[in-house]
Amino acid sequence: MCAAPDHKPRQSAARTRRQGPTRARCTHERRAGVLIYRLTGEPDQETPAALAFNQSLDGVRAVVVDLSDVAFFYSITLNALLRLRRTADARHVDVHLAGVREVADRVLQVTETDHLFVQHTDLDGALRHLMAPAPAPDPDPAEEATAGSASNEAFADVTQTLVDDFDLADTLDRIIGHCARTCGAAGAGLVIQDAEEKLRSLACTDEPVRTLERRQTSTGEGPCIDCVRAGYAVLTDDLEADRARWPRFAAAALDAGFTGARAFPLRHRGRTIGALDLFDHADSPADDTIRIAQAFADLAVLAVIQSHEDTGAHIAQALRDRAAIERAAGMLAQAARTTPEEGRALLRSRAARTGLGITAVAHALVSGRTTSAQILSPPAGPTVLEGRRDG
């Protein structure tokens, strides 16, 4: 996912980049215990050395990354910064960003990761701040806590999963789970368009939500459908009053015990390609949760798209992976004579025991590389699951 300068359309910027990108470079120096990285050009997956940030932190009290000459900002650059922050955190070292231009600021704001870094207008300002005497500590820091602290923790947790390789299904489940808890919803789901622009369920917190998502996509009615068509959030806190608007969806949602619903657009390159849906039991949400929920929706798009050029192919693979997970969960549920929900729990348990993602475990079961009996049997030692997936 990337952002282009205001004076160039996105497609034009992408064409320019492919024809003659400015190769990324990264230099470093140290000043009075401050490690300074200067990143320039257009860093991407073809310039990994520029995003290594691998200098020793011995004797370093702060790190500054100067982004003032970065012309392009992919999610791979964000991931590199998150890796740096994680490494620095382990050494109790703060990471500062200097000269954050609009191309980087957009990605940081969309992913709600801007709060993870101390930001400065330019490198000189960052160094003045770091060389100045430290202010006296706040006598009562608890008074500065805000209602957004829980969402900050959630975003920090999710963005850490975007570092290096990650299991997309696990990450999306984590995103919607955090979103539901942070926004006070009873459940959450994620739907996305396939190659034929048909909405398909990609992640759900539980079986009632999964049923409602399928009801919306099969009947073509509901807040999710309206959200994707209009390209903006659709909110209702009274489904009883919306029976005439969505007769089949409202009836099913009310029967499931939900009284309200919220749908937030998944936006990519000027298009709405899906929606993140929240389902409520009680009162309508506060206004600030609307902004937070949309940020989670934007984060889900970043997880799905990442830096892949062929967005459609990547979404198609994500849908195939989800189908394999649902099939594997059904196989386990049948073998254990339990519910699909419990089947998914068994699948996750196996993934946790083996250290593999739920997607790899599901593909192994569906393809026959492992069996339901093996997954249901108590662990007797290290288990190896062969390979990642079919096709």
N, C-alpha and C positions, 0 to 999 in steps of 0.2 A: 504494500500500500504506500502511496507516495503522494506528495503535494507538489504542484508546479507553481512557478512564480506567477504573480497576478497578470503580468503583461503578456503571458503566453497561454493559449488554450492548452488543456491537458494533453490532447492528442498530438498537437504540434510539438510540445515539449518532449513527448515520448519519441517522436520521429527524430527530433534533433539529437536526442540522446543516443539512439541506435546508430545514427550516421557518424557522429563524431563526438563521443563523450569526453569530458575533461577527466583524465585519469586521476583517481583519488591518491592522495599522499598524506602521510601522517608523520610529523616531526615531534620531537619532545625535548624538553630541557627541565632543569630544576633550579628553583630560586628559593633560598631560605626555607627549605623543607616543603616547598610546593612543587608538585609534579605537574608540568604543563604539557598537554597534547594540543598540537595545532593540526586540525583536519581540514583538508582542502579538496576541491573537485567534486566528483560524483561517486561516492563510495557505493559499491554494490557487491554481489556475490563473486564477481570476477576480480575484486581487489581485496582479498581477505587480509593481506598484510596491513593494509591501512586501518583495519578495524580490530587489530589484535589487542591493543592497549595492554601490552604484556610486560611493561617495565616493572622492576621490583618496587614494592611499597615500603621497603626498609627505610626508616628515618623520614618517611613522608607523613605530613600532618594534614594535607589536603591535596585533592586532584582537581585540576581545571581543564576542561575540554573546550577549546576555542572553535566554535562552529561558524564564525563570521564569514569564512570563505567556502562554505559548503553550498554547492549549487543544486544538489538533489538529495532528498532524504527518504530512502526506502525503509521498510520495516526492519530490514537487516541491520541498518544503522542503529535503530532503536534497540534491537536485541543486543547489539554490541555494547551499547551504553548501559543496558540493564545488567549485562554480565560484569562490566566494570564496577557498577555500583554494588553488586553482590559481593565481589571480591573485596572491594574497599570496605564494605560494611563489616566483613569478618575481621578486619584490622582496625575497626572504629575510625575510619577515615571518610570524611565527607567528599562527595563528588559535586563539583560546581560546573555549570555550563555558562559560557560567555559568548556574546554575539549571536544569540539564537535568532535566525532569520525566519521569515514567514513560512518558508518551505519546511522547516523543522518544527516550528511552533504549532502548525496545524496538526501534525501527527501526534505531538506530545499532548495537545489539548483533546483531540478525538479519543485518545487512549487513556486520558486522565492520568498520565504518568508525569506530567509537568511538575506535580508537587513532590516527586521523588528526588528532584535535583534543585540545588540552590542556583538561581539564575542571575546573571549580571548583564548589563547592557553591552559591555565590551571587556576585553582581557585586562586592560588597565584598571577598570573599575573593580574587577574581581580581585586583582592583586592588591589594590588599595584596601579593599575590605579585609583580605586575609592578612595583610601586614599590620593592620590597625590593632590596638590593644583590645583584648576581649572584654565585652561588656559584663557588668555584674550579673550573676545568675538571678533569674526570676525567683522570688521567694515563694511563690505559690503557682507553679505551672499548671496545676489542675484546673485553675480558673479559666485557662485558655482553651480548654477542651471544647469542641463543638459537636453538633449533631452529625457533622460529616465525617467524624473520625472512623466510624464503622465502615463507611464506604471507602475511605482511603485505605484501610487495611485490606478490604476485599480487592480493590484494584491492584494493590501491591502484590497480593497473593497470586492473582490471575496473571499479571504481567510477568512474574517470575517463571511461569510455565511456558511463556513464549520464547524463552532463551534456549538456544540449541534445538535439538529434535524434541518433538512433543507429540503425544497422542491427541489428535484433533477431537475425537469423541469425548475423551476425558476432559479436555480443556473446555469444550462447549458445555458439558454437564456442569462443570465448576462455575462457568460464567453465569448460567441461568440460575444455579443454586444460590450463588452470592446475590444475584439481582433480586430474587424472590425474598430472601431474608432482609436485605438492605432496604428494600422498598415496601416491606410489610405485606407482601402478597402470599396467598395460600399455595400458589403453584406457578410455574413458568414453563413456556415452551418456545421453540425456535423453528420457524418454517422458512424455506428458501426455494427459489425458482430453479427448476431443472433446465435442461437444454431446450425443452419445448415451452418454457415459461409457465409450467404448471407448478403450483406450490406443493412442496413435499415437506413432511415433518423431519427435522434434523436432530432435535434434542427435546426431551421433556423431563420434568422433575418427577412425575409419577404417572400411574395408569389413568386416573380421571382426566388429567391434562392431555395425555396422549389421545384419549377418546375424543375430547373436544376439538383438538387440532385436526383430527381426521374428519370430524363432522364439518368443520369449516371448509377444509380443502375439497371435500367431496360434494358439498351442497353449494359452494360458491357464495356463502353468506357468513357474516360475522365481522367483528372489529378487525381481525387480521386481514380479511379480504379487502375491506374498505381502506385500511391503512396502506396496503401495497398499491392499490389503484390510485389513491390520492397522493401518496408520498409524504404524509405527515401523520403524527400520532392521533389515534382514535381512542377516546376514553369514555367509559360509562360507569357510573356508580349505582345504577338502578336498572338491572336487566329486566326486571318485571315491567318497567315502563317502556322497554325497548323490544317487547314481543312483536309488535307490528313491524319494526324495522328488520329484525332478524328472527323470524318466528321459530325456525327449527333449531338454530343455535341457542337462542335465549331459553327455550324450553329445556334443552339438554343441559345447559349450564346450571339453570335453577334446580333441575332434578339432581345434579351432582353436588348441590349445596353452595354454589358460587352466587354472589349477589352483584358483582361488578367485574369488569374486564378492561384491560389496557393493552394497546398494541402500539409498538414503536418501530419505525421503519429501519430496515437494514439498507444503507445507502452506499453505493459504490460507483464512482465516476459518473455522477449525475443521474443515476438510475436507482430505483428502489427494487431490490432483488429479493426481499423477504421481510419478515417481521419478527420481533421478539414480543411475546405475549405474556401478560401477567393476569392472573385470575384471583379475585378477591372474595373474602368471606364477609368482611365488615365494612367499616367506613371508607370513604374515598380517601386517596393518598394526599399528603401535603404537597404543595407546589414544588418543593425542592426535590422530591423523589422523581418528578417527571424528568428533570434534567439528569439525575443520576441514572434513571432507567435508560434514557437515550444514550448515555455514555457507555453503558453495558452493551447496548445494541451495536454501537460503533466498534467496541472492542471485539465483539463476536465476528463482525465483518473482517477485522484485521486478522483474527485467528484463522478464518476460513480462507482468505485471499493470500495473506502473507505477501511474498515477493514474486508469486507465480505470474508469468506472462499470460498463460492460457487460463483465465479465470473459469471459463465454462468447464474445461476438463477437470480442474481441481474441485469444483463444486460437484461434478458428476462422481468423482472418486469418493468425496465425502458422503454422498448419498449411498453409494455402493457399500461403503464401510458401515454406515448406519443400518442398512438392510441386513448385512451380515451379523451385526450385533443383535438385532431383533430376532433373526432366525436362530442364532446360537442360544439366545435366552429362552426361546420357545423349546428348543431341543432339551435344554437342561430342565426346564419346567416340566416337560413331559416325562423325562427320565426320573425326576425326583417326585413326580406327582404333586406338584405345587403350582403356584400362580406365576404368570409371566414376570411380575414384579420381583418375586423371589428368585426367578431364573436369572434376571439381570444382576441381582445381588450376588448370586453364586458366581456369575461371570466376573464380577468386579473382585470378588474374594480371590479367585484364581489369578487374576491379573496382579493383585497385590502380592500374592505369595511368590509368583515367578519373577516379579520385577518388570514384567512386560505391560504394555498398554492393553486396554480392553479390546482395542481393534485387532491387535495381533492374536490375542487369545481367541477371539470370535472367528477370525479367518482360519485359524488352526483347527478349530472344532468343525466348522462348516466344510472344510476341504478334506477332513478325515485324518489330518496329521496328529490329532489327539481325539479322544472319545469322551462322551458324557461320563462314562464310568470313571475314567482317569481324573476328570475334573471334580467329580463328586467324592472320590476317595480321599481319606485323610492324607495330608502330606507326609511322605516317608523319607524325604531327603530332597536334594536339588532336582529340579525338573527343567528339562530343556524343551522349549517349543520351537519347532523347526520353521524358520523363515518368517516373513512378514504377512504376506497375503497372496491370493491368487490374482494374477493379472492386475 
